[in-house]
Amino acid sequence: MARTGPTNLLKRKLIKGLKKLSKDEQANIWERISEELSAPRRKMVEANISKINRNANEGEVVVVPGKVLGSGKLTKKIVIIAESYSMKAYEKLKKSGAEIYLLDDLLRNKELKDKIDSLPKRIIV
Protein backbone atom coordinates (compact mmCIF):
# COMPACT_ATOMS: atom_id res chain seq x y z
CA MET A 1 0.00 0.00 0.00
CA ALA A 2 1.28 3.45 -0.91
CA ARG A 3 2.24 5.85 1.84
CA THR A 4 -0.12 8.79 1.85
CA GLY A 5 0.88 10.72 4.95
CA PRO A 6 -1.45 12.43 7.40
CA THR A 7 -5.02 13.18 6.34
CA ASN A 8 -5.31 16.13 8.72
CA LEU A 9 -5.00 19.21 6.52
CA LEU A 10 -3.50 21.37 9.28
CA LYS A 11 -0.81 18.77 9.93
CA ARG A 12 -0.03 18.56 6.21
CA LYS A 13 0.31 22.33 6.09
CA LEU A 14 2.63 22.22 9.13
CA ILE A 15 4.82 19.54 7.51
CA LYS A 16 5.02 21.50 4.27
CA GLY A 17 5.90 24.70 6.17
CA LEU A 18 8.67 22.95 8.14
CA LYS A 19 10.17 21.54 4.93
CA LYS A 20 10.17 25.02 3.42
CA LEU A 21 11.76 26.43 6.59
CA SER A 22 14.43 23.73 6.43
CA LYS A 23 15.24 24.61 2.84
CA ASP A 24 15.24 28.39 3.45
CA GLU A 25 17.47 28.26 6.52
CA GLN A 26 19.49 25.22 5.40
CA ALA A 27 18.80 23.63 8.79
CA ASN A 28 18.30 19.87 8.73
CA ILE A 29 16.60 19.87 12.13
CA TRP A 30 13.32 21.14 10.64
CA GLU A 31 13.46 18.51 7.88
CA ARG A 32 13.88 15.79 10.53
CA ILE A 33 10.93 17.13 12.50
CA SER A 34 8.74 17.17 9.39
CA GLU A 35 9.67 13.52 8.75
CA GLU A 36 8.74 12.60 12.34
CA LEU A 37 5.39 14.37 11.93
CA SER A 38 4.61 12.57 8.68
CA ALA A 39 5.05 9.15 10.34
CA PRO A 40 1.94 7.03 11.00
CA ARG A 41 -0.21 8.02 13.96
CA ARG A 42 0.67 4.83 15.86
CA LYS A 43 4.32 5.99 15.83
CA MET A 44 3.52 9.50 17.04
CA VAL A 45 6.05 10.84 19.53
CA GLU A 46 4.89 11.28 23.12
CA ALA A 47 7.33 12.77 25.63
CA ASN A 48 6.78 13.18 29.35
CA ILE A 49 8.09 16.24 31.16
CA SER A 50 10.49 13.98 33.07
CA LYS A 51 12.08 12.80 29.79
CA ILE A 52 12.49 16.39 28.63
CA ASN A 53 14.06 17.34 31.97
CA ARG A 54 16.53 14.41 31.77
CA ASN A 55 17.66 15.10 28.20
CA ALA A 56 17.64 18.91 28.00
CA ASN A 57 20.33 21.32 29.13
CA GLU A 58 19.72 24.74 30.66
CA GLY A 59 18.92 27.42 28.06
CA GLU A 60 18.28 24.98 25.21
CA VAL A 61 15.42 24.85 22.75
CA VAL A 62 13.71 21.47 22.99
CA VAL A 63 11.60 20.41 20.01
CA VAL A 64 9.07 17.58 20.43
CA PRO A 65 7.53 16.47 17.11
CA GLY A 66 4.46 15.15 18.92
CA LYS A 67 2.65 15.56 22.21
CA VAL A 68 4.10 16.56 25.58
CA LEU A 69 2.53 14.66 28.49
CA GLY A 70 2.33 15.77 32.12
CA SER A 71 4.26 13.11 34.04
CA GLY A 72 7.30 14.44 35.86
CA LYS A 73 8.76 17.75 36.90
CA LEU A 74 10.77 20.38 35.02
CA THR A 75 13.65 22.01 36.89
CA LYS A 76 15.42 23.79 34.02
CA LYS A 77 14.67 27.05 32.24
CA ILE A 78 14.23 25.97 28.63
CA VAL A 79 12.15 26.76 25.57
CA ILE A 80 9.84 23.93 24.50
CA ILE A 81 8.29 23.73 21.05
CA ALA A 82 5.86 20.87 20.40
CA GLU A 83 2.97 19.89 18.16
CA SER A 84 0.61 19.72 21.16
CA TYR A 85 0.48 19.58 24.96
CA SER A 86 -1.79 17.76 27.38
CA MET A 87 -3.66 20.07 29.74
CA LYS A 88 -1.70 18.81 32.75
CA ALA A 89 1.64 19.28 30.95
CA TYR A 90 0.71 22.80 29.87
CA GLU A 91 -0.14 23.80 33.46
CA LYS A 92 3.05 22.25 34.90
CA LEU A 93 5.27 23.88 32.29
CA LYS A 94 3.69 27.30 32.83
CA LYS A 95 4.24 27.00 36.60
CA SER A 96 7.88 25.94 36.13
CA GLY A 97 8.65 29.06 34.08
CA ALA A 98 9.48 27.32 30.80
CA GLU A 99 8.65 29.11 27.57
CA ILE A 100 6.21 26.96 25.61
CA TYR A 101 5.20 27.29 21.98
CA LEU A 102 3.47 25.25 19.31
CA LEU A 103 5.17 24.29 16.05
CA ASP A 104 2.52 26.40 14.27
CA ASP A 105 3.76 29.46 16.18
CA LEU A 106 7.23 28.88 14.77
CA LEU A 107 5.96 29.17 11.20
CA ARG A 108 3.77 32.20 11.88
CA ASN A 109 5.99 34.25 14.22
CA LYS A 110 9.18 35.66 12.70
CA GLU A 111 10.33 37.06 16.07
CA LEU A 112 10.19 33.59 17.63
CA LYS A 113 12.12 32.14 14.70
CA ASP A 114 14.83 34.77 15.07
CA LYS A 115 14.95 34.27 18.85
CA ILE A 116 15.57 30.52 18.68
CA ASP A 117 18.00 30.64 15.75
CA SER A 118 20.92 31.48 18.03
CA LEU A 119 20.04 28.94 20.75
CA PRO A 120 21.16 25.29 20.72
CA LYS A 121 18.37 22.90 19.73
CA ARG A 122 17.58 19.31 20.75
CA ILE A 123 14.94 16.95 19.38
CA ILE A 124 13.21 14.66 21.88
CA VAL A 125 11.76 11.55 20.24
PyMOL commands that place a pseudoatom at each C-alpha (Angstrom):
pseudoatom trace, name=CA, resn=MET, resi=1, chain=A, elem=C, hetatm=0, pos=[0.000, 0.000, 0.000]
pseudoatom trace, name=CA, resn=ALA, resi=2, chain=A, elem=C, hetatm=0, pos=[1.280, 3.452, -0.908]
pseudoatom trace, name=CA, resn=ARG, resi=3, chain=A, elem=C, hetatm=0, pos=[2.243, 5.849, 1.840]
pseudoatom trace, name=CA, resn=THR, resi=4, chain=A, elem=C, hetatm=0, pos=[-0.123, 8.792, 1.845]
pseudoatom trace, name=CA, resn=GLY, resi=5, chain=A, elem=C, hetatm=0, pos=[0.880, 10.717, 4.953]
pseudoatom trace, name=CA, resn=PRO, resi=6, chain=A, elem=C, hetatm=0, pos=[-1.454, 12.431, 7.400]
pseudoatom trace, name=CA, resn=THR, resi=7, chain=A, elem=C, hetatm=0, pos=[-5.019, 13.178, 6.340]
pseudoatom trace, name=CA, resn=ASN, resi=8, chain=A, elem=C, hetatm=0, pos=[-5.313, 16.133, 8.718]
pseudoatom trace, name=CA, resn=LEU, resi=9, chain=A, elem=C, hetatm=0, pos=[-5.002, 19.214, 6.519]
pseudoatom trace, name=CA, resn=LEU, resi=10, chain=A, elem=C, hetatm=0, pos=[-3.498, 21.375, 9.279]
pseudoatom trace, name=CA, resn=LYS, resi=11, chain=A, elem=C, hetatm=0, pos=[-0.811, 18.770, 9.927]
pseudoatom trace, name=CA, resn=ARG, resi=12, chain=A, elem=C, hetatm=0, pos=[-0.028, 18.558, 6.206]
pseudoatom trace, name=CA, resn=LYS, resi=13, chain=A, elem=C, hetatm=0, pos=[0.311, 22.332, 6.093]
pseudoatom trace, name=CA, resn=LEU, resi=14, chain=A, elem=C, hetatm=0, pos=[2.632, 22.221, 9.126]
pseudoatom trace, name=CA, resn=ILE, resi=15, chain=A, elem=C, hetatm=0, pos=[4.821, 19.538, 7.507]
pseudoatom trace, name=CA, resn=LYS, resi=16, chain=A, elem=C, hetatm=0, pos=[5.020, 21.504, 4.266]
pseudoatom trace, name=CA, resn=GLY, resi=17, chain=A, elem=C, hetatm=0, pos=[5.903, 24.698, 6.172]
pseudoatom trace, name=CA, resn=LEU, resi=18, chain=A, elem=C, hetatm=0, pos=[8.665, 22.952, 8.136]
pseudoatom trace, name=CA, resn=LYS, resi=19, chain=A, elem=C, hetatm=0, pos=[10.166, 21.535, 4.929]
pseudoatom trace, name=CA, resn=LYS, resi=20, chain=A, elem=C, hetatm=0, pos=[10.173, 25.017, 3.416]
pseudoatom trace, name=CA, resn=LEU, resi=21, chain=A, elem=C, hetatm=0, pos=[11.758, 26.434, 6.592]
pseudoatom trace, name=CA, resn=SER, resi=22, chain=A, elem=C, hetatm=0, pos=[14.433, 23.735, 6.426]
pseudoatom trace, name=CA, resn=LYS, resi=23, chain=A, elem=C, hetatm=0, pos=[15.244, 24.613, 2.841]
pseudoatom trace, name=CA, resn=ASP, resi=24, chain=A, elem=C, hetatm=0, pos=[15.236, 28.387, 3.450]
pseudoatom trace, name=CA, resn=GLU, resi=25, chain=A, elem=C, hetatm=0, pos=[17.469, 28.256, 6.523]
pseudoatom trace, name=CA, resn=GLN, resi=26, chain=A, elem=C, hetatm=0, pos=[19.493, 25.225, 5.401]
pseudoatom trace, name=CA, resn=ALA, resi=27, chain=A, elem=C, hetatm=0, pos=[18.804, 23.630, 8.789]
pseudoatom trace, name=CA, resn=ASN, resi=28, chain=A, elem=C, hetatm=0, pos=[18.295, 19.870, 8.731]
pseudoatom trace, name=CA, resn=ILE, resi=29, chain=A, elem=C, hetatm=0, pos=[16.599, 19.867, 12.130]
pseudoatom trace, name=CA, resn=TRP, resi=30, chain=A, elem=C, hetatm=0, pos=[13.316, 21.144, 10.639]
pseudoatom trace, name=CA, resn=GLU, resi=31, chain=A, elem=C, hetatm=0, pos=[13.456, 18.509, 7.883]
pseudoatom trace, name=CA, resn=ARG, resi=32, chain=A, elem=C, hetatm=0, pos=[13.883, 15.793, 10.528]
pseudoatom trace, name=CA, resn=ILE, resi=33, chain=A, elem=C, hetatm=0, pos=[10.927, 17.128, 12.503]
pseudoatom trace, name=CA, resn=SER, resi=34, chain=A, elem=C, hetatm=0, pos=[8.743, 17.174, 9.385]
pseudoatom trace, name=CA, resn=GLU, resi=35, chain=A, elem=C, hetatm=0, pos=[9.673, 13.523, 8.751]
pseudoatom trace, name=CA, resn=GLU, resi=36, chain=A, elem=C, hetatm=0, pos=[8.738, 12.603, 12.337]
pseudoatom trace, name=CA, resn=LEU, resi=37, chain=A, elem=C, hetatm=0, pos=[5.389, 14.374, 11.934]
pseudoatom trace, name=CA, resn=SER, resi=38, chain=A, elem=C, hetatm=0, pos=[4.606, 12.569, 8.684]
pseudoatom trace, name=CA, resn=ALA, resi=39, chain=A, elem=C, hetatm=0, pos=[5.053, 9.148, 10.342]
pseudoatom trace, name=CA, resn=PRO, resi=40, chain=A, elem=C, hetatm=0, pos=[1.939, 7.032, 11.000]
pseudoatom trace, name=CA, resn=ARG, resi=41, chain=A, elem=C, hetatm=0, pos=[-0.213, 8.019, 13.965]
pseudoatom trace, name=CA, resn=ARG, resi=42, chain=A, elem=C, hetatm=0, pos=[0.674, 4.830, 15.855]
pseudoatom trace, name=CA, resn=LYS, resi=43, chain=A, elem=C, hetatm=0, pos=[4.321, 5.986, 15.828]
pseudoatom trace, name=CA, resn=MET, resi=44, chain=A, elem=C, hetatm=0, pos=[3.515, 9.504, 17.039]
pseudoatom trace, name=CA, resn=VAL, resi=45, chain=A, elem=C, hetatm=0, pos=[6.050, 10.839, 19.530]
pseudoatom trace, name=CA, resn=GLU, resi=46, chain=A, elem=C, hetatm=0, pos=[4.890, 11.283, 23.122]
pseudoatom trace, name=CA, resn=ALA, resi=47, chain=A, elem=C, hetatm=0, pos=[7.329, 12.769, 25.629]
pseudoatom trace, name=CA, resn=ASN, resi=48, chain=A, elem=C, hetatm=0, pos=[6.782, 13.182, 29.350]
pseudoatom trace, name=CA, resn=ILE, resi=49, chain=A, elem=C, hetatm=0, pos=[8.088, 16.243, 31.158]
pseudoatom trace, name=CA, resn=SER, resi=50, chain=A, elem=C, hetatm=0, pos=[10.494, 13.976, 33.067]
pseudoatom trace, name=CA, resn=LYS, resi=51, chain=A, elem=C, hetatm=0, pos=[12.083, 12.799, 29.788]
pseudoatom trace, name=CA, resn=ILE, resi=52, chain=A, elem=C, hetatm=0, pos=[12.485, 16.390, 28.628]
pseudoatom trace, name=CA, resn=ASN, resi=53, chain=A, elem=C, hetatm=0, pos=[14.064, 17.340, 31.970]
pseudoatom trace, name=CA, resn=ARG, resi=54, chain=A, elem=C, hetatm=0, pos=[16.528, 14.415, 31.765]
pseudoatom trace, name=CA, resn=ASN, resi=55, chain=A, elem=C, hetatm=0, pos=[17.656, 15.102, 28.203]
pseudoatom trace, name=CA, resn=ALA, resi=56, chain=A, elem=C, hetatm=0, pos=[17.644, 18.910, 27.996]
pseudoatom trace, name=CA, resn=ASN, resi=57, chain=A, elem=C, hetatm=0, pos=[20.326, 21.321, 29.126]
pseudoatom trace, name=CA, resn=GLU, resi=58, chain=A, elem=C, hetatm=0, pos=[19.721, 24.741, 30.662]
pseudoatom trace, name=CA, resn=GLY, resi=59, chain=A, elem=C, hetatm=0, pos=[18.923, 27.422, 28.059]
pseudoatom trace, name=CA, resn=GLU, resi=60, chain=A, elem=C, hetatm=0, pos=[18.280, 24.979, 25.207]
pseudoatom trace, name=CA, resn=VAL, resi=61, chain=A, elem=C, hetatm=0, pos=[15.416, 24.850, 22.745]
pseudoatom trace, name=CA, resn=VAL, resi=62, chain=A, elem=C, hetatm=0, pos=[13.708, 21.466, 22.988]
pseudoatom trace, name=CA, resn=VAL, resi=63, chain=A, elem=C, hetatm=0, pos=[11.596, 20.407, 20.012]
pseudoatom trace, name=CA, resn=VAL, resi=64, chain=A, elem=C, hetatm=0, pos=[9.068, 17.581, 20.429]
pseudoatom trace, name=CA, resn=PRO, resi=65, chain=A, elem=C, hetatm=0, pos=[7.533, 16.468, 17.106]
pseudoatom trace, name=CA, resn=GLY, resi=66, chain=A, elem=C, hetatm=0, pos=[4.464, 15.148, 18.920]
pseudoatom trace, name=CA, resn=LYS, resi=67, chain=A, elem=C, hetatm=0, pos=[2.647, 15.556, 22.214]
pseudoatom trace, name=CA, resn=VAL, resi=68, chain=A, elem=C, hetatm=0, pos=[4.103, 16.563, 25.583]
pseudoatom trace, name=CA, resn=LEU, resi=69, chain=A, elem=C, hetatm=0, pos=[2.532, 14.657, 28.486]
pseudoatom trace, name=CA, resn=GLY, resi=70, chain=A, elem=C, hetatm=0, pos=[2.333, 15.770, 32.116]
pseudoatom trace, name=CA, resn=SER, resi=71, chain=A, elem=C, hetatm=0, pos=[4.255, 13.113, 34.037]
pseudoatom trace, name=CA, resn=GLY, resi=72, chain=A, elem=C, hetatm=0, pos=[7.301, 14.438, 35.857]
pseudoatom trace, name=CA, resn=LYS, resi=73, chain=A, elem=C, hetatm=0, pos=[8.757, 17.752, 36.903]
pseudoatom trace, name=CA, resn=LEU, resi=74, chain=A, elem=C, hetatm=0, pos=[10.766, 20.380, 35.023]
pseudoatom trace, name=CA, resn=THR, resi=75, chain=A, elem=C, hetatm=0, pos=[13.648, 22.013, 36.894]
pseudoatom trace, name=CA, resn=LYS, resi=76, chain=A, elem=C, hetatm=0, pos=[15.422, 23.788, 34.024]
pseudoatom trace, name=CA, resn=LYS, resi=77, chain=A, elem=C, hetatm=0, pos=[14.667, 27.055, 32.244]
pseudoatom trace, name=CA, resn=ILE, resi=78, chain=A, elem=C, hetatm=0, pos=[14.234, 25.968, 28.633]
pseudoatom trace, name=CA, resn=VAL, resi=79, chain=A, elem=C, hetatm=0, pos=[12.148, 26.763, 25.573]
pseudoatom trace, name=CA, resn=ILE, resi=80, chain=A, elem=C, hetatm=0, pos=[9.844, 23.927, 24.497]
pseudoatom trace, name=CA, resn=ILE, resi=81, chain=A, elem=C, hetatm=0, pos=[8.288, 23.734, 21.049]
pseudoatom trace, name=CA, resn=ALA, resi=82, chain=A, elem=C, hetatm=0, pos=[5.858, 20.871, 20.397]
pseudoatom trace, name=CA, resn=GLU, resi=83, chain=A, elem=C, hetatm=0, pos=[2.975, 19.885, 18.161]
pseudoatom trace, name=CA, resn=SER, resi=84, chain=A, elem=C, hetatm=0, pos=[0.611, 19.719, 21.161]
pseudoatom trace, name=CA, resn=TYR, resi=85, chain=A, elem=C, hetatm=0, pos=[0.480, 19.584, 24.955]
pseudoatom trace, name=CA, resn=SER, resi=86, chain=A, elem=C, hetatm=0, pos=[-1.788, 17.759, 27.378]
pseudoatom trace, name=CA, resn=MET, resi=87, chain=A, elem=C, hetatm=0, pos=[-3.657, 20.075, 29.738]
pseudoatom trace, name=CA, resn=LYS, resi=88, chain=A, elem=C, hetatm=0, pos=[-1.696, 18.814, 32.752]
pseudoatom trace, name=CA, resn=ALA, resi=89, chain=A, elem=C, hetatm=0, pos=[1.642, 19.277, 30.950]
pseudoatom trace, name=CA, resn=TYR, resi=90, chain=A, elem=C, hetatm=0, pos=[0.707, 22.802, 29.872]
pseudoatom trace, name=CA, resn=GLU, resi=91, chain=A, elem=C, hetatm=0, pos=[-0.140, 23.796, 33.455]
pseudoatom trace, name=CA, resn=LYS, resi=92, chain=A, elem=C, hetatm=0, pos=[3.054, 22.249, 34.898]
pseudoatom trace, name=CA, resn=LEU, resi=93, chain=A, elem=C, hetatm=0, pos=[5.274, 23.881, 32.286]
pseudoatom trace, name=CA, resn=LYS, resi=94, chain=A, elem=C, hetatm=0, pos=[3.686, 27.303, 32.833]
pseudoatom trace, name=CA, resn=LYS, resi=95, chain=A, elem=C, hetatm=0, pos=[4.241, 26.997, 36.603]
pseudoatom trace, name=CA, resn=SER, resi=96, chain=A, elem=C, hetatm=0, pos=[7.878, 25.945, 36.132]
pseudoatom trace, name=CA, resn=GLY, resi=97, chain=A, elem=C, hetatm=0, pos=[8.650, 29.057, 34.079]
pseudoatom trace, name=CA, resn=ALA, resi=98, chain=A, elem=C, hetatm=0, pos=[9.476, 27.325, 30.799]
pseudoatom trace, name=CA, resn=GLU, resi=99, chain=A, elem=C, hetatm=0, pos=[8.647, 29.114, 27.566]
pseudoatom trace, name=CA, resn=ILE, resi=100, chain=A, elem=C, hetatm=0, pos=[6.205, 26.958, 25.614]
pseudoatom trace, name=CA, resn=TYR, resi=101, chain=A, elem=C, hetatm=0, pos=[5.202, 27.286, 21.984]
pseudoatom trace, name=CA, resn=LEU, resi=102, chain=A, elem=C, hetatm=0, pos=[3.467, 25.246, 19.312]
pseudoatom trace, name=CA, resn=LEU, resi=103, chain=A, elem=C, hetatm=0, pos=[5.168, 24.287, 16.053]
pseudoatom trace, name=CA, resn=ASP, resi=104, chain=A, elem=C, hetatm=0, pos=[2.519, 26.396, 14.267]
pseudoatom trace, name=CA, resn=ASP, resi=105, chain=A, elem=C, hetatm=0, pos=[3.761, 29.456, 16.185]
pseudoatom trace, name=CA, resn=LEU, resi=106, chain=A, elem=C, hetatm=0, pos=[7.232, 28.882, 14.768]
pseudoatom trace, name=CA, resn=LEU, resi=107, chain=A, elem=C, hetatm=0, pos=[5.958, 29.169, 11.202]
pseudoatom trace, name=CA, resn=ARG, resi=108, chain=A, elem=C, hetatm=0, pos=[3.767, 32.202, 11.884]
pseudoatom trace, name=CA, resn=ASN, resi=109, chain=A, elem=C, hetatm=0, pos=[5.986, 34.248, 14.215]
pseudoatom trace, name=CA, resn=LYS, resi=110, chain=A, elem=C, hetatm=0, pos=[9.179, 35.656, 12.701]
pseudoatom trace, name=CA, resn=GLU, resi=111, chain=A, elem=C, hetatm=0, pos=[10.330, 37.062, 16.066]
pseudoatom trace, name=CA, resn=LEU, resi=112, chain=A, elem=C, hetatm=0, pos=[10.186, 33.592, 17.632]
pseudoatom trace, name=CA, resn=LYS, resi=113, chain=A, elem=C, hetatm=0, pos=[12.116, 32.137, 14.696]
pseudoatom trace, name=CA, resn=ASP, resi=114, chain=A, elem=C, hetatm=0, pos=[14.833, 34.772, 15.073]
pseudoatom trace, name=CA, resn=LYS, resi=115, chain=A, elem=C, hetatm=0, pos=[14.947, 34.267, 18.846]
pseudoatom trace, name=CA, resn=ILE, resi=116, chain=A, elem=C, hetatm=0, pos=[15.572, 30.517, 18.682]
pseudoatom trace, name=CA, resn=ASP, resi=117, chain=A, elem=C, hetatm=0, pos=[18.001, 30.638, 15.752]
pseudoatom trace, name=CA, resn=SER, resi=118, chain=A, elem=C, hetatm=0, pos=[20.916, 31.482, 18.026]
pseudoatom trace, name=CA, resn=LEU, resi=119, chain=A, elem=C, hetatm=0, pos=[20.038, 28.944, 20.753]
pseudoatom trace, name=CA, resn=PRO, resi=120, chain=A, elem=C, hetatm=0, pos=[21.156, 25.290, 20.718]
pseudoatom trace, name=CA, resn=LYS, resi=121, chain=A, elem=C, hetatm=0, pos=[18.367, 22.896, 19.734]
pseudoatom trace, name=CA, resn=ARG, resi=122, chain=A, elem=C, hetatm=0, pos=[17.583, 19.315, 20.746]
pseudoatom trace, name=CA, resn=ILE, resi=123, chain=A, elem=C, hetatm=0, pos=[14.935, 16.946, 19.377]
pseudoatom trace, name=CA, resn=ILE, resi=124, chain=A, elem=C, hetatm=0, pos=[13.206, 14.659, 21.883]
pseudoatom trace, name=CA, resn=VAL, resi=125, chain=A, elem=C, hetatm=0, pos=[11.758, 11.549, 20.238]
for i in range(1, 125): cmd.bond("trace and resi %d" % i, "trace and resi %d" % (i + 1))
show_as sticks, trace
zoom trace
